[in-house]
């Protein structure tokens, strides 16, 4: 990682730097997809974005990274000099579209994404060391020489997460990054993300339908259905009537708050 990442790694979550979405909305043609989204995402905070299919979750992420036009503003308040600017955003998509049979390695992917040097000229030792160092942050340095087509779903998502961390972003966006990944892979991915937000003081927005994992790892949950419906801690949001109706569950948490479970009244609603 670069010097900026190292500095942030050494700091504690200050709670002062903040990514702000103000009066955020998306209208395509005559269809209003999102309206009046106001969110403050503080450094070191993992915010889970939940809602039914078609609620606008993915559209919100795409609008933040500039793929979809939007109204309103997105700004970053930097604790160091206390001025606002456009945040540096990292993005982990739900999946990567590529030919599984193509002879493309993880190192090739990193070289193409992080260097202007053509891949056919080979990889310099500096490129190799740089890619390996970034991959080590997500426990994936051993995948450096592997073909993309040979990776499991969880391994590929960790590679994409590593790419999103270079350069170290102010705001990290992840769109259902472990959809289709097995239980062990999901647990490993969430544990890595939880560690990263603390070590690098990252602001994170994660779209997920895995409510159990969200309850375990998220600091805040935002339930949207075209507009903000409920915002708060996992316990507060999962006790909200709007989300219960949308997902059809009863949320249960033990006294210590360590274990969470969901008893579904209507199987498959919101999945």
C-alpha positions in Angstrom: 0.0 0.0 0.0 1.0 3.6 -0.4 2.2 6.1 2.3 -1.4 7.4 2.7 -2.6 3.9 3.5 0.2 3.4 6.0 -0.6 6.7 7.8 -4.3 5.7 8.0 -3.4 2.3 9.2 -1.5 3.7 12.2 -4.3 6.0 13.2 -7.4 5.1 15.2 -10.9 5.7 13.8 -11.3 9.4 14.4 -15.0 9.5 13.8 -14.6 13.0 12.3 -13.8 12.5 8.6 -17.0 11.8 6.8 -18.5 11.0 3.4 -21.8 12.9 3.0 -24.6 12.2 0.6 -27.0 15.2 0.5 -30.4 15.3 -1.2 -29.2 12.5 -3.4 -31.6 11.2 -6.0 -31.7 9.4 -9.4 -34.3 9.8 -12.1 -33.9 7.9 -15.4 -36.3 9.2 -18.1 -39.6 9.7 -16.2 -38.8 7.0 -13.6 -37.8 8.2 -10.2 -35.5 5.4 -8.8 -34.1 7.2 -5.7 -35.0 10.4 -3.9 -34.0 12.4 -0.9 -31.1 10.2 0.2 -29.2 11.9 3.0 -26.4 9.9 4.6 -23.3 10.6 6.7 -20.8 7.7 6.5 -18.0 8.2 9.1 -14.5 6.8 8.9 -14.0 3.4 10.4 -17.7 2.7 10.0 -19.3 -0.2 8.1 -22.8 0.7 6.8 -24.9 -2.0 5.3 -27.5 -1.1 2.7 -30.5 -3.4 2.6 -33.9 -3.4 0.9 -36.1 -5.4 -1.4 -35.2 -6.1 -5.0 -35.6 -3.0 -7.1 -35.2 -0.7 -4.1 -32.4 1.2 -5.8 -29.4 -0.2 -3.8 -27.1 -0.9 -6.7 -28.3 2.3 -8.5 -27.1 4.3 -5.4 -23.6 2.8 -5.6 -23.4 3.4 -9.4 -24.5 7.0 -8.9 -21.8 7.5 -6.3 -19.1 6.3 -8.6 -20.4 8.3 -11.5 -21.9 5.6 -13.7 -25.4 7.0 -13.3 -26.3 10.7 -13.3 -27.8 12.0 -10.0 -29.1 15.0 -8.3 -27.7 16.2 -5.0 -24.1 16.0 -3.9 -21.5 13.6 -2.5 -18.6 15.1 -0.6 -15.8 14.1 1.7 -14.8 16.0 4.8 -11.1 15.4 5.5 -10.1 15.6 9.2 -6.5 16.6 8.2 -7.4 20.0 6.6 -11.1 20.1 7.3 -12.2 20.9 3.8 -14.7 19.2 1.5 -13.8 17.5 -1.7 -14.9 14.6 -3.9 -14.1 11.4 -2.1 -11.7 8.8 -3.6 -13.9 5.7 -4.0 -13.1 2.0 -4.3 -15.6 -0.3 -5.8 -16.1 -4.1 -5.5 -18.7 -5.3 -8.0 -21.0 -8.3 -7.4 -19.0 -10.2 -10.0 -16.3 -9.8 -12.7 -17.3 -10.5 -16.3 -14.4 -12.4 -18.0 -13.7 -15.5 -20.1 -12.9 -18.3 -17.6 -10.9 -20.1 -20.3 -8.6 -17.1 -21.0 -5.0 -17.4 -19.8 -5.3 -14.3 -17.5 -3.6 -14.5 -14.1 -4.3 -12.5 -11.0 -0.9 -10.7 -11.6 -2.1 -9.8 -15.2 -5.2 -8.3 -13.7 -3.3 -6.2 -11.3 -0.8 -5.1 -13.9 -3.5 -4.0 -16.2 -5.3 -2.1 -13.5 -2.4 -0.4 -11.8 0.2 0.2 -14.5 0.3 1.6 -18.1 2.9 -1.0 -19.0 1.5 -3.5 -21.6 1.0 -7.0 -20.2 2.7 -8.6 -23.2 6.0 -7.0 -22.2 5.9 -9.1 -19.0 5.8 -8.1 -15.4 8.5 -6.2 -13.6 9.8 -7.3 -10.2 8.3 -4.0 -8.8 4.9 -4.8 -10.2 5.0 -8.3 -8.8 6.0 -7.1 -5.3 3.4 -4.3 -5.4 0.6 -6.7 -6.3 1.7 -9.3 -3.7 1.7 -6.6 -1.0 -1.8 -5.5 -1.8 -3.1 -9.1 -2.0 -1.5 -9.8 1.4 -3.9 -7.3 3.0 -6.8 -9.5 2.1 -5.0 -12.8 2.8 -4.7 -13.6 -0.9 -1.0 -13.2 -1.8 -0.8 -16.9 -2.6 -3.2 -16.3 -5.5 -0.8 -14.1 -7.4 0.1 -16.6 -10.2 -3.3 -18.3 -10.4 -5.5 -18.0 -13.4 -8.7 -16.1 -12.8 -10.7 -18.9 -14.2 -9.3 -21.3 -11.5 -10.3 -19.1 -8.6 -13.3 -19.9 -6.4 -16.0 -17.2 -6.0 -14.6 -16.2 -2.6 -11.0 -16.0 -3.9 -12.0 -13.8 -6.8 -13.9 -11.4 -4.6 -10.9 -11.0 -2.3 -8.8 -10.2 -5.4 -11.3 -7.6 -6.5 -11.4 -6.2 -2.9 -7.6 -5.9 -3.0 -7.8 -4.0 -6.3 -10.4 -1.6 -4.8 -8.0 -0.8 -2.0 -5.3 0.6 -4.3 -5.0 3.5 -3.9 -6.5 3.5 -0.4 -10.0 5.0 -0.8 -12.0 7.4 1.4 -15.1 5.4 0.7 -15.3 1.7 -0.2 -18.4 0.5 -2.0 -19.3 -3.2 -2.2 -22.3 -4.5 -4.2 -23.3 -8.0 -2.8 -19.7 -9.1 -2.9 -20.2 -12.6 -1.6 -23.4 -13.5 -3.5 -23.0 -17.2 -4.5 -20.0 -17.7 -2.2 -20.0 -20.6 0.3 -20.5 -20.1 4.0 -16.8 -20.3 4.8 -15.9 -17.8 2.1 -18.6 -15.4 3.3 -17.4 -15.5 6.9 -13.8 -15.0 5.8 -14.7 -12.1 3.5 -16.7 -10.3 6.2 -14.0 -10.8 8.8 -11.4 -9.3 6.4 -13.7 -6.3 5.7 -14.3 -5.7 9.4 -10.6 -5.7 10.0 -9.9 -3.4 7.1 -12.3 -0.7 8.2 -10.5 -0.5 11.5 -6.9 -0.8 10.3 -7.3 1.7 7.4 -10.1 3.9 8.9 -12.3 3.2 5.9 -15.9 4.4 5.3 -17.7 1.4 3.8 -21.1 0.9 2.2 -22.0 -2.7 1.7 -25.1 -3.9 -0.2 -26.2 -7.3 1.2 -29.2 -9.6 1.6 -27.3 -11.7 4.2 -29.0 -10.2 7.2 -27.3 -12.5 9.7 -23.8 -11.3 8.6 -25.0 -7.7 8.5 -26.3 -8.0 12.1 -22.9 -9.4 13.2 -20.6 -7.0 11.4 -22.3 -3.7 10.5 -22.1 -0.6 12.6 -25.2 0.9 11.0 -27.9 -0.4 8.7 -29.7 1.7 6.1 -33.0 0.3 4.8 -34.0 1.9 1.5 -36.9 1.4 -0.8 -36.4 4.2 -3.3 -36.0 6.5 -0.3 -34.7 6.1 3.2 -37.0 4.0 5.3 -35.0 3.4 8.4 -31.5 4.1 9.6 -29.8 2.9 12.8 -27.9 0.1 14.5 -28.7 -3.4 13.2 -31.0 -4.0 16.2 -32.9 -0.8 15.7 -33.4 -1.3 11.9 -34.2 -5.0 12.1 -36.9 -4.1 14.7 -38.4 -1.6 12.3 -41.9 -2.5 11.1 -41.1 -1.4 7.5 -38.2 -3.9 7.1 -40.2 -6.7 8.8 -42.9 -6.3 6.3 -40.5 -6.2 3.4 -38.5 -9.2 4.4 -41.1 -11.1 6.4 -39.1 -12.0 9.5 -38.9 -11.7 13.2 -35.5 -10.6 14.5 -34.1 -12.2 17.6 -31.0 -11.3 19.6 -29.6 -12.6 22.8 -29.0 -10.5 25.9 -25.3 -10.1 25.3 -26.0 -9.0 21.7 -23.5 -11.5 20.3 -25.8 -13.8 18.4 -28.5 -12.9 16.0 -31.1 -14.9 14.2 -34.1 -14.3 11.9 -37.3 -16.4 12.0 -38.9 -15.9 8.6 -42.7 -15.8 8.4 -42.8 -15.7 4.6 -40.0 -17.8 3.0 -38.0 -16.0 0.3 -39.5 -12.5 0.7 -36.8 -9.9 -0.1 -34.2 -12.6 -0.9 
